[in-house]
Amino acid sequence: MDYRELGRSGIRVSALCLGSMTWGQQNTEAEGHAQMDYALEHGINFIDTAEMYASPPLAETAGRTEEIIGTWLKRRGKRDDIVLASKVTGRSDMDWIWASGGPVRLTRPQIMEAIDGSLRRLQTDYLDLYQLHWPDRPMELFGGRENTPRDGDFVPFDETLRALDDLVTDGKIRTVGLSNETPWGVMRFLNLSDAHNLPRMQSIQNVYSLLNRIFEDGLAEIAFRESVGLLAYSPLAQGCLTGKYQNGALPEGARKTLFDRMQRYDNPSANSAIDAYVDLARLRGLDPAQMALQFVTTRPFVTSNIIGATTMEQLKADIESVALDMTQELEGEIEQIHKTHTNPCP
């Protein structure tokens, strides 16, 4: 397992990060614990979660994933062995996320309430990385293309950043990061940090996969020049790049079968691209999922690739992806497909 620095923090994280959003809904507590045990045994030291998980977000399961991680930490005593990341919910109408109720915003009072809730559920005194799950600004997110007006109000960046600064001072978090953010948003935070000696964003957790490489269009240069590395989520496009949904298949227990939340990856252009990548992997005698994962893991702007699994078989295969040889020839064939099927799932 390769280990890489998280931004400029001095914290080193594994090239694969264990995602957790299925724990508490698709996965039981025991299954979540087993995944963490296995991941640590195989070199993963980085675990990512969020206050709103399990996903899809529901009032009855919000916070359950953090609770599962918390019971694992209490039973195993492995807090010093992992880099633990969580997220505060961005602008939302999910008024059940926090006890205070009302619209969810990235204000100082709500951030303070959110961190205390996460620490309590996780049964720890601190987080290594605390991320803004998505911006407070009105904008299209998660593949939406609804032309959301962008002239609405939003919590000032410096209010959010100064609240995070106080959390660092209090020892509740070590470093901060972003998620689902734009180039403008990242640079705005960095400029404020530099100007006012406030915590520096060390990472950005955005979607990135063979079906969605828009990170390369602007954010990749920021990752390189400003050391704000990508924590890539959905590297398998919610399982589509495994090939399991080809030809309309709906495997029992799969996310597409259970939840009506995969429109981002369900269009004719996406289906053609998926077929091309899966066919390439099989032609080369490779597992399609491992090829898709290793492509992401080996990008120079990626700090860590967030893998998620509902079965131990999936988790084992995902971790074994780091052994796949991403040759120049294979990369060239992937690029040819990308030229024909460019970002079908932005």
Buried (B, 14 or more C-beta within 10 A) or exposed (E): EEBBBBBEBEBBBBBBBBBBBBBBBBBEBEBBBBBBEBBBEBBBBBBBBBBBBBBBBBEEBBBBBBBBBBBBBEEBEBBEEBBBBBBBBBBBEBEBBBEEEEEBBBBBEBBBBBBEBBBEBBBBEBBBBBBBBBBBBBBEBEBEEEEEEEEEEBBEBBBBBBBBBBBBEEEBBBBBBBBBBBBEBBBBBBEBBEEEEBBBBBBBBBBBBBBBBBBBEEBBEBBEEBBBBBBBBBBBBBBBBBBBBBEEEEEEEBBBBBEEEBEBBEEEEBBEBBBBBBBBBEEBEBBBBBBBBBBBBBBEBBBBBBBBBBEEEBBEBBBBBBEBEBEEEBEEBBEEBBEEBEBBBB
